[in-house]
Amino acid sequence: MQIKLYIFIAIILVFASSCGKKLPPPSPDIFPAKIISGYYIPNSQIRIDFNENIDNTFDSAFFQIDSIRQKIEGYTKEKSVYLYYDFDKSAKLVDLFGVSDSKKNKRDYISIQIKGTVQKDTMPPNIIKHILSDSTLLIEFTEDISSCSLFIYPNYILYEYEIINNKILITYSDTCGYYPLQFYIESASDKKQNKIKNPFEFRFFDAKDSSSFVHLRIDSRETNADMILFDSDGNEIFRRKTNETGSILFDNLKQGRYIVRGDGFLLDTLLLR
């Protein structure tokens, strides 16, 4: 009888132990992101890193110097919040409000310690986002922009643009069903007059029809040469600069006749598959 009791107790203990090991982890994610560190980075910015991806916006941010509380603007990217800090004296603490992780767990973070000292803005602006819609094109930079030289191709697209802090808002007209295929930023400067090193261009195309596209490659030209592609009607439809080897690729084109013009260069060609 005593042996049977020992066996029964042993079975209960094994069952309890196995059940404890099989408990699933907490789900779903109900915890906000945790701060890893905050520090100054080049380009007059503060970077605050989290342990997970952050939503694309936050409510507000503030810092305090000499008993004066000031608001500070910024943006998010992946696991970090970036704040624009254009002041000579370093702030040691920052308050962040309304920060959400990718699961929409929201929290305020008070008195975040910021390490290091201000690193002056000597870096040019960079593009972090571009969104094309039915009537607008939005281009977002890493910092506020003071000036910009921008072109939309094909050149028969009618458009206007304005600079709004770190964004360029382009409004274009639907001209007989034609939409922008490329934006080309020839130059852009931030408020400290740091200019982008090279022109920036992005080409939109319909990936569903990519199997029917043809490409035009030109080699053995001088580096950083400005080249413009014209269609058979003489419209400017594509613009790029040659790379460090003197080559250039006009890709995702429809079959037909094209002309390439550059400084001291002219090519008239028929592209077929």
C-alpha positions as CSV (number, residue, x, y, z in Angstrom):
1,M,0.0,0.0,0.0
2,Q,2.9,2.3,0.9
3,I,4.6,1.5,-2.5
4,K,1.4,2.5,-4.4
5,L,1.3,5.8,-2.5
6,Y,4.9,6.6,-3.5
7,I,4.2,5.8,-7.1
8,F,1.1,8.1,-7.1
9,I,3.0,11.0,-5.6
10,A,5.8,10.5,-8.1
11,I,3.3,10.7,-11.0
12,I,1.7,13.9,-9.6
13,L,5.2,15.5,-9.3
14,V,6.2,14.6,-12.9
15,F,2.8,15.9,-14.3
16,A,3.1,19.2,-12.4
17,S,6.7,19.7,-13.6
18,S,5.9,19.1,-17.3
19,C,2.9,21.4,-17.2
20,G,5.0,24.2,-15.9
21,K,7.6,23.9,-18.6
22,K,5.0,24.0,-21.4
23,L,3.4,27.3,-20.4
24,P,3.3,29.6,-23.5
25,P,5.1,33.0,-23.4
26,P,2.9,36.1,-22.8
27,S,1.0,37.0,-26.0
28,P,0.2,39.4,-27.5
29,D,2.8,42.1,-26.9
30,I,1.4,44.6,-24.4
31,F,4.6,46.2,-23.2
32,P,6.0,49.5,-24.6
33,A,9.5,49.8,-26.0
34,K,12.4,50.2,-23.6
35,I,15.1,52.8,-24.0
36,I,18.6,51.5,-24.6
37,S,20.5,54.8,-24.7
38,G,20.4,58.5,-25.8
39,Y,23.4,60.4,-27.3
40,Y,24.5,63.2,-29.6
41,I,25.4,62.3,-33.2
42,P,26.8,64.3,-36.1
43,N,24.6,66.7,-38.0
44,S,23.4,68.4,-34.9
45,Q,21.1,65.6,-33.8
46,I,20.2,63.5,-30.8
47,R,19.6,59.8,-31.3
48,I,17.6,57.8,-28.8
49,D,17.7,54.0,-29.3
50,F,15.0,51.5,-28.3
51,N,14.9,47.8,-28.0
52,E,12.3,47.4,-30.8
53,N,11.0,49.2,-33.8
54,I,9.2,52.5,-33.2
55,D,6.0,53.8,-34.9
56,N,6.5,56.4,-37.6
57,T,5.5,59.3,-35.4
58,F,5.6,60.6,-31.8
59,D,3.6,63.3,-30.1
60,S,6.3,65.8,-28.9
61,A,9.7,66.2,-27.3
62,F,11.2,68.8,-25.0
63,F,14.6,69.7,-23.5
64,Q,15.7,72.2,-20.8
65,I,18.7,74.5,-20.7
66,D,19.3,77.1,-18.0
67,S,15.7,76.6,-16.6
68,I,14.2,77.3,-20.1
69,R,12.1,74.5,-21.5
70,Q,12.0,74.2,-25.3
71,K,10.3,72.0,-27.8
72,I,12.4,70.0,-30.2
73,E,11.3,68.4,-33.5
74,G,12.4,65.1,-35.0
75,Y,11.5,61.8,-36.7
76,T,11.7,58.1,-36.2
77,K,13.5,55.4,-38.1
78,E,13.4,51.7,-37.3
79,K,14.5,51.4,-33.6
80,S,15.5,55.0,-33.0
81,V,14.1,58.5,-32.5
82,Y,16.2,61.3,-34.1
83,L,15.8,64.9,-32.7
84,Y,17.1,68.1,-34.4
85,Y,19.3,69.9,-31.9
86,D,20.7,73.2,-33.3
87,F,22.1,74.7,-30.1
88,D,25.6,75.3,-28.9
89,K,25.1,74.2,-25.3
90,S,24.3,70.5,-24.6
91,A,21.2,69.4,-22.9
92,K,21.6,66.5,-20.6
93,L,17.9,65.4,-20.3
94,V,15.1,65.0,-22.9
95,D,11.4,64.3,-22.5
96,L,9.6,62.2,-25.1
97,F,5.8,62.0,-25.2
98,G,3.6,59.6,-27.1
99,V,6.1,57.1,-28.4
100,S,4.6,53.9,-29.7
101,D,6.2,50.6,-30.7
102,S,5.1,48.7,-33.8
103,K,2.3,47.1,-31.8
104,K,0.9,50.5,-30.8
105,N,2.0,50.2,-27.2
106,K,2.3,53.9,-26.2
107,R,4.3,55.5,-23.4
108,D,5.9,58.8,-22.3
109,Y,9.6,58.8,-21.4
110,I,10.7,61.5,-18.9
111,S,14.2,62.7,-18.2
112,I,16.1,60.6,-20.8
113,Q,19.8,61.0,-20.2
114,I,21.7,62.2,-23.3
115,K,25.4,61.3,-23.4
116,G,28.2,63.3,-25.1
117,T,28.3,66.8,-26.5
118,V,26.7,68.6,-29.4
119,Q,28.3,67.6,-32.8
120,K,28.0,70.5,-35.2
121,D,26.1,70.1,-38.5
122,T,28.6,69.5,-41.2
123,M,26.7,66.8,-43.0
124,P,24.5,67.2,-46.1
125,P,20.8,66.3,-45.9
126,N,19.7,62.8,-47.0
127,I,16.4,61.6,-48.3
128,I,14.7,59.1,-46.0
129,K,11.3,58.7,-47.6
130,H,9.4,59.4,-50.8
131,I,5.7,58.8,-51.4
132,L,3.9,59.1,-54.8
133,S,0.1,59.5,-54.8
134,D,-2.6,60.4,-57.4
135,S,-1.7,64.1,-57.4
136,T,1.2,64.6,-55.0
137,L,4.8,63.5,-54.5
138,L,6.2,63.9,-50.9
139,I,10.0,63.8,-50.4
140,E,11.3,63.8,-46.8
141,F,14.8,64.6,-45.7
142,T,16.7,63.9,-42.5
143,E,16.6,67.7,-41.7
144,D,15.1,71.0,-42.6
145,I,15.8,72.1,-46.2
146,S,16.4,75.8,-47.1
147,S,16.7,75.4,-50.9
148,C,16.3,72.8,-53.6
149,S,16.6,72.5,-57.4
150,L,14.2,69.8,-58.5
151,F,12.9,68.3,-61.8
152,I,10.0,66.0,-62.7
153,Y,10.2,63.7,-65.7
154,P,8.8,63.4,-68.3
155,N,9.1,67.1,-68.7
156,Y,5.5,67.6,-70.0
157,I,4.2,66.9,-66.5
158,L,2.9,70.2,-65.0
159,Y,3.9,70.6,-61.4
160,E,4.6,72.9,-58.5
161,Y,6.6,72.3,-55.3
162,E,7.1,73.9,-51.9
163,I,9.6,73.3,-49.1
164,I,7.9,72.6,-45.7
165,N,10.6,72.2,-43.0
166,N,12.3,68.8,-43.9
167,K,9.8,67.9,-46.6
168,I,9.3,68.8,-50.3
169,L,5.6,68.6,-51.4
170,I,5.2,68.4,-55.2
171,T,1.7,68.9,-56.6
172,Y,1.3,67.8,-60.2
173,S,-1.5,67.8,-62.8
174,D,-2.9,64.7,-64.4
175,T,-2.2,65.6,-68.0
176,C,-4.1,63.1,-70.2
177,G,-3.3,60.2,-67.9
178,Y,0.5,61.0,-67.7
179,Y,2.1,60.7,-64.3
180,P,5.7,61.3,-63.0
181,L,8.2,58.6,-63.9
182,Q,11.2,60.1,-62.2
183,F,12.1,62.9,-59.8
184,Y,15.6,64.4,-60.0
185,I,17.0,66.6,-57.3
186,E,20.0,68.4,-58.8
187,S,20.9,70.2,-55.5
188,A,19.5,70.6,-52.0
189,S,20.9,72.5,-49.0
190,D,20.1,72.5,-45.3
191,K,19.8,75.6,-43.1
192,K,23.6,75.4,-42.5
193,Q,24.2,75.5,-46.3
194,N,25.4,71.9,-46.4
195,K,24.7,70.6,-49.9
196,I,24.0,67.1,-51.1
197,K,27.2,65.7,-52.6
198,N,25.6,64.2,-55.7
199,P,22.2,64.7,-57.5
200,F,19.5,62.3,-56.2
201,E,17.1,60.6,-58.5
202,F,14.4,58.0,-58.2
203,R,12.5,56.4,-61.0
204,F,8.9,55.1,-60.7
205,F,7.8,52.3,-63.0
206,D,5.2,49.6,-63.1
207,A,6.9,46.4,-62.0
208,K,4.0,44.3,-63.5
209,D,5.2,45.2,-67.0
210,S,8.9,44.8,-66.3
211,S,9.2,41.7,-68.5
212,S,8.6,43.9,-71.6
213,F,11.1,46.6,-70.7
214,V,14.4,47.2,-72.4
215,H,17.6,48.9,-71.2
216,L,20.2,51.3,-72.7
217,R,23.7,51.2,-71.3
218,I,26.4,53.7,-72.3
219,D,30.1,53.2,-71.4
220,S,33.4,55.0,-71.7
221,R,32.2,58.5,-70.9
222,E,33.7,60.9,-68.3
223,T,32.6,60.4,-64.7
224,N,29.7,62.5,-63.2
225,A,28.5,63.5,-66.7
226,D,24.9,64.8,-66.9
227,M,23.0,62.8,-69.5
228,I,19.3,63.3,-70.6
229,L,17.2,60.7,-72.4
230,F,14.6,62.0,-75.0
231,D,11.8,60.0,-76.6
232,S,11.0,60.1,-80.3
233,D,8.8,63.2,-79.8
234,G,11.7,65.2,-78.2
235,N,10.4,65.0,-74.7
236,E,12.8,64.7,-71.8
237,I,11.9,61.5,-70.0
238,F,14.9,60.3,-68.0
239,R,18.0,62.0,-66.5
240,R,21.0,60.5,-64.8
241,K,24.7,61.1,-64.3
242,T,27.5,58.7,-65.2
243,N,29.0,56.7,-62.4
244,E,32.7,56.5,-61.2
245,T,33.6,54.3,-64.2
246,G,31.9,56.6,-66.8
247,S,29.0,54.3,-67.4
248,I,25.3,55.0,-67.3
249,L,22.1,52.8,-67.4
250,F,18.7,54.0,-68.6
251,D,16.5,51.1,-67.4
252,N,12.9,50.1,-67.6
253,L,12.2,51.6,-71.0
254,K,9.6,50.7,-73.6
255,Q,10.7,49.6,-77.0
256,G,11.2,52.5,-79.5
257,R,13.5,55.3,-80.6
258,Y,15.5,57.3,-78.1
259,I,18.1,60.1,-78.2
260,V,20.7,60.6,-75.4
261,R,22.2,64.1,-75.1
262,G,25.1,65.2,-72.9
263,D,28.0,67.7,-73.0
264,G,29.6,67.0,-76.3
265,F,27.6,63.7,-76.7
266,L,24.7,62.7,-78.9
267,L,23.3,59.2,-79.5
268,D,20.2,58.3,-81.6
269,T,19.2,54.7,-81.2
270,L,16.4,52.2,-81.7
271,L,15.8,49.9,-78.7
272,L,14.2,46.5,-79.4
273,R,14.0,43.3,-77.5
